[in-house]
Amino acid sequence: MLRRGKIFLVLAMFGLLWFYAALKEESKASRPKVPPPAYVELRKLEQALPQHDFSLPYPEGRGGRYVKFSNQIGMLGWNNVFHEVLMNAHLAYASQRHRLENPPRTPLSALIAGTVVGESFEVGDDAPRSVSETWFEHVCPIEERRIIFTGVVKPAVAWSEGKDIFNRWAKVLSEAPESCIE
């Protein structure tokens, strides 16, 4: 009986060693061949966008018009957040304003590309490009911003269709004479 116990113990040890070796090999295989993007580098690229230049002609530069959506949702699931990012980008486009890119923990440029993250529009489309939060704070200091409270605009369109709500906000932002809206 003692001999069987020793054999079992030796077999169990070999089994554990084999299992450990297999796990170690699997973890090596699951490591990416190329490391993921470094967010530090992506954030540096966002800060160096060409639209961050006061000398650019209108609709960019010193005479540009900017909007920051401070009440953007978070913590409600990626699809909800992404939907609102796209809607806010379209609203800024429709109102001819630079949109501040409110950076989530993961920079949007790590997940998507295009005009939403500050790239240029098609040739011939002079719509203002998205800007970084740092640039927005530089070009629109708090004392120069007009704050629009949603509670002032919402009651008139509270039960309207989505396109009517969107058009109302686009009108409010387009007709506001201030360069900086939050």
ChimeraX attribute file (.defattr): number of C-alpha atoms within 10 A of each C-alpha:
attribute: neighborCount
match mode: 1-to-1
recipient: residues
	/A:1	5
	/A:2	7
	/A:3	8
	/A:4	9
	/A:5	10
	/A:6	11
	/A:7	11
	/A:8	12
	/A:9	12
	/A:10	12
	/A:11	12
	/A:12	12
	/A:13	12
	/A:14	12
	/A:15	12
	/A:16	12
	/A:17	12
	/A:18	12
	/A:19	12
	/A:20	12
	/A:21	11
	/A:22	12
	/A:23	12
	/A:24	11
	/A:25	11
	/A:26	11
	/A:27	9
	/A:28	10
	/A:29	10
	/A:30	8
	/A:31	9
	/A:32	8
	/A:33	7
	/A:34	6
	/A:35	7
	/A:36	8
	/A:37	10
	/A:38	9
	/A:39	14
	/A:40	10
	/A:41	10
	/A:42	16
	/A:43	17
	/A:44	10
	/A:45	12
	/A:46	24
	/A:47	16
	/A:48	14
	/A:49	17
	/A:50	14
	/A:51	21
	/A:52	22
	/A:53	14
	/A:54	13
	/A:55	11
	/A:56	14
	/A:57	11
	/A:58	14
	/A:59	17
	/A:60	21
	/A:61	16
	/A:62	15
	/A:63	14
	/A:64	18
	/A:65	26
	/A:66	28
	/A:67	28
	/A:68	24
	/A:69	17
	/A:70	10
	/A:71	9
	/A:72	11
	/A:73	14
	/A:74	12
	/A:75	7
	/A:76	8
	/A:77	9
	/A:78	10
	/A:79	9
	/A:80	12
	/A:81	16
	/A:82	14
	/A:83	12
	/A:84	15
	/A:85	19
	/A:86	12
	/A:87	13
	/A:88	21
	/A:89	24
	/A:90	17
	/A:91	21
	/A:92	27
	/A:93	20
	/A:94	17
	/A:95	23
	/A:96	21
	/A:97	26
	/A:98	27
	/A:99	28
	/A:100	27
	/A:101	25
	/A:102	17
	/A:103	13
	/A:104	9
	/A:105	7
	/A:106	11
	/A:107	17
	/A:108	19
	/A:109	18
	/A:110	14
	/A:111	8
	/A:112	10
	/A:113	11
	/A:114	11
	/A:115	17
	/A:116	23
	/A:117	25
	/A:118	22
	/A:119	16
	/A:120	17
	/A:121	14
	/A:122	9
	/A:123	6
	/A:124	6
	/A:125	8
	/A:126	13
	/A:127	20
	/A:128	25
	/A:129	27
	/A:130	28
	/A:131	27
	/A:132	23
	/A:133	17
	/A:134	14
	/A:135	19
	/A:136	21
	/A:137	12
	/A:138	11
	/A:139	21
	/A:140	20
	/A:141	11
	/A:142	14
	/A:143	7
	/A:144	12
	/A:145	16
	/A:146	16
	/A:147	13
	/A:148	14
	/A:149	10
	/A:150	10
	/A:151	9
	/A:152	8
	/A:153	14
	/A:154	14
	/A:155	10
	/A:156	11
	/A:157	14
	/A:158	12
	/A:159	10
	/A:160	12
	/A:161	9
	/A:162	11
	/A:163	9
	/A:164	13
	/A:165	17
	/A:166	18
	/A:167	14
	/A:168	16
	/A:169	20
	/A:170	18
	/A:171	14
	/A:172	14
	/A:173	24
	/A:174	18
	/A:175	10
	/A:176	14
	/A:177	11
	/A:178	13
	/A:179	18
	/A:180	24
	/A:181	21
	/A:182	17
